[in-house]
Amino acid sequence: NAGVTQTPKFRILKIGQSMTLQCTQDMNHNYMYWYRQDPGMGLKLIYYSVGAGITDKGEVPNGYNVSRSTTEDFPLRLELAAPSQTSVYFCASSYSPHTGELFFGEGSRLTVL
Amino acid sequence: DAKTTQPNSMESNEEEPVHLPCNHSTISGTDYIHWYRQLPSQGPEYVIHGLTSNVNNRMASLAIAEDRKSSTLILHRATLRDAAVYYCILRVFNNAGNMLTFGGGTRLMVKP
């Protein structure tokens, strides 16, 4: 099973550029999440979605946008990249909103220069 | 939101049991206690979760205090592969879904 797949794994951006981090899951999970992890730190929630067409902000949404047109896909868009967005980004999905485990992708390492 | 407190780091010898503590004194009655671990350069992976009763699975055991203000993740025989950052998280339920907030976690070092 593929689980949660993120692309790209690595990317270098220049300040002001835009890009989209892709995330897809094949487990038919309604709940999907985007986290960022700065070096030596825990994960902070950027955005989450409870189903197709429904998204909401997490703890650190500024500078990002998301969409959820299908159950499988939950892309994260960075507009006008800034050095502060240099981080590792993790996508995750879950079947249950309360008790079920989160399945994480392998991460996308983004550097903004 | 309910928060958790964990030691920054712990050391263990290989093949010995490890007890990783977590304090969550502001936990509410509907919050589930989850544990995840993150191996170097990987995404977090689920370890175990519980609500009130102690839980066992193939990876670990979770001991929850009677007042639910603390819990302990127990690795029965640590191996070198268990060296990771362990996160204790409260699964908070709200009308729009739920959010998992990851704190700094405990970095477990396993010595051969």
Interface residues (C-beta under 8 A of the other chain):
Chain A: Y31 Y33 Y35 M41 G42 L43 K44 L45 Y48 V50 D56 G58 E59 F90 A92 P97 H98 T99 E101 L102 F103 F104 G105 E106 G107
Chain B: T30 Y32 H34 Y36 S41 Q42 G43 P44 E45 Y46 H49 L51 Y87 R91 F93 A96 G97 N98 M99 L100 T101 F102 G103 G104 G105
